[in-house]
């Protein structure tokens, strides 16, 4: 379903007239806001397979701070892999990095550690690496990349539809009070069951992927 189709589905459940664009009426605009609220909750509820992404960082000699282009500031890390060293890099605290770079002469070589250190002017996350690169190295950040708000009528969800739709509906029922056919508590309970089912299915899918990779 598109963003507009989700909003209209909820409007039908509320026995409201449908719209030709999400922001056609104040009420359809409100439903759009609730859809995005629900989408954010569902995205944060689980590391969905559909949100996995791999970002490639290429170092330069003598540079230890890099921008992770496209991350925004809403992601989580699964693992970080050094292609050249063929190992998983380790996260270290800002205190550790202060010690590495301020309290001693920094070592140089293939980076083994990383630490997030602010955001760029574009809103992307900045990352420090250590040891300080002495050459060009390739680092892979395997992340869960959460998406921005749905905005265009034609935008589509990446995470499972039903938990998102039903959670948005539950929020709409709560916002205007009891809705003849359903209470907000009943609607929330239904959306929670759908979310748990979707998580279980995604977890099973990931488990099958791991078994296939091992065999």
N, C-alpha and C positions, 0 to 999 in steps of 0.2 A: 504493500500500500504506500501511496505517496503521503506526504504531510497533509495535503488537502483531504485526501480520502480518509485518513485517520480522524481528522477533525470532524468531517461529516458523519463518520460512523458513530462518534460519540454524541454528536448532536441528535442523530436518530434515536439513540438509546435514551436520550433525555427528552425525547418527543419535541424537539425543536426543528425549525426548518433548516435545510441544508444551505450551503453558500457556494458561490462560484470561485471565491478566493478566501484564504484563511482570515485575512484582515477586513472582510467585508462589513462586519458588524462588531460592536464592542464585545458582544458575548462570544462570537466566534474567535475573536482575538484572544479573549481570556482562555478559551479552550486550547488555543494554540500554545499559550504560555504553560498551561497544565501538561500538555503533551511533552513539551521540552523538559519540564520538571521531572516527569515520569521517566523520560528517556535517560536523563542524567542518573537517576536512582538505579535504573536497571543496568546501565553501563558500569556503575560503581559496585554493583552487587557481586560481580564475578569477572574473572579474567577471560572474557569471551574469546573463543577462537577467531571469530570474525574481526576482532579488534587487534589481532597480532600484526606487528609490522617490524621490519628490520631496517634500521638506519645505518648507513655507512659513514664512518668518520675517517678521513685521511689526514694523518699528522704531517707537520712540517718540522724540519730540524730547528731546535731551539724554541719552539712554541709549545706551551703547555695548556693554554686555555682555548676552548673551541665552542662554537655554536652548533647545537644539534638542530639543524634546519628542519622545520616542519613539525617540531614537537609541541609547540605552544607551551603551556605549563600545566598540562593535564594528562599525564601518562604515568605508567609504572614500569619498572624494569624487570624482565624475566632473567636475563643474563647478558653479560658483556664478554665478547670473545675477541681475542687478539689473533688475527689471521697469521701474522708473521711469527708470533711466539707459540701459536697453537695451544693456547691455554685460556681458561676463564679468568678475566680480570676481577679484582676484588674491590668492593666499595670500602673507602676509608673516610673517617670523619674530617671535618674542617680543621679540628685541632691537629690531627695527623698531618694534614697538608701544610698547615702553618709551620709545623716542625720540619717537614721535608724542605720547604722552600725558604723559610726565614731563619731557622735556628741552626742551619748547617749548609754546607755547599751541596746543592742538589746533584744527585746522581743523574747520569744520562744513559740512554739506552732504549730498549723496547718497553713501553709503558706496561705496568702490572696493576696499577691502582687507579681508581677514578673517584671524583667527588663533584657533586653538583654545586655550582657557585653563581647563583643569580640568573637573570634573564637578559636577553639582548633587547635593543630598541624595538625589534620586531616582535618581541614577546616570546621568543624561543629560548629554551633552557641552555645555559652555559655549563660546560663541564671542564674540570681540570684533570689532567692525567699526570702520573708519576711512575717511573723516572721521566725526566724531561726528554722528549724524543730527540735523537741525534740523527734521524733519517726520516724517510717517508714510510709510515706504517699504516696498515689498514685495521680498523677496529669496528666490530659489528655490535650495535646496540639492539638487542631483541627486546621489544617493548610491547606493552598494551597501550595502544594509541586511542584514547577516548576522543569522541568527535565533538564539534561545535554544535550549537543549536540548529535545529531545522529552521530554515528561513523561507526558501522558495516553496511555492505550492507543490512543485514536482520533486522536492527533496525526499529521499527515502531513508528509512532506518537501516542501520547495520546490525543492531542487536535484535533479538527475537521480538516479533510483532505483538503477540497476544499479551504477554506480561506488561508491555509498555502501554498498549491500548487500554487494558482493563485497569491498570493503575491510574492512568489519566482520567478514566471514567469515574473511578472511586473518588478521586480528588474533586471532580466536578460535582458529584453527588454531595460530598461533604460541604463544598463551597455554598451550595444553595439550600442545604438542608435535606430532610427526608424526601425521597423521590418516588412516591407511590409504589413502584415495583421493587425498589431495593433500598436498604439502608446503607449508609456509608461503611459501617462495620462489615456488612455482608459483602459489599463490593471489594473492600480491602482484603478480606479473607480469600475471595476468589482470585484476586490478582496475585496474592502471595503464593497460592497453590500453583498457579500457572508459572510463576517465576521459579519456584523450586523444581518443577518438572523440567523447565527449560535448562536450568543449571545442571540437573542430573543428565539430561541428554547430551549437553555440550561436554560434560566431564567424561561420559562414556565414549563419545566420539574421540576425544583426546586420548583416552586410554587405548582405544583400538589403534590409533595412529602410532602410539609408542610401541605396542605389541608388533605391529607390522614392521616398524623400523628395526626392532631388535631381531626379528626373524629374517 
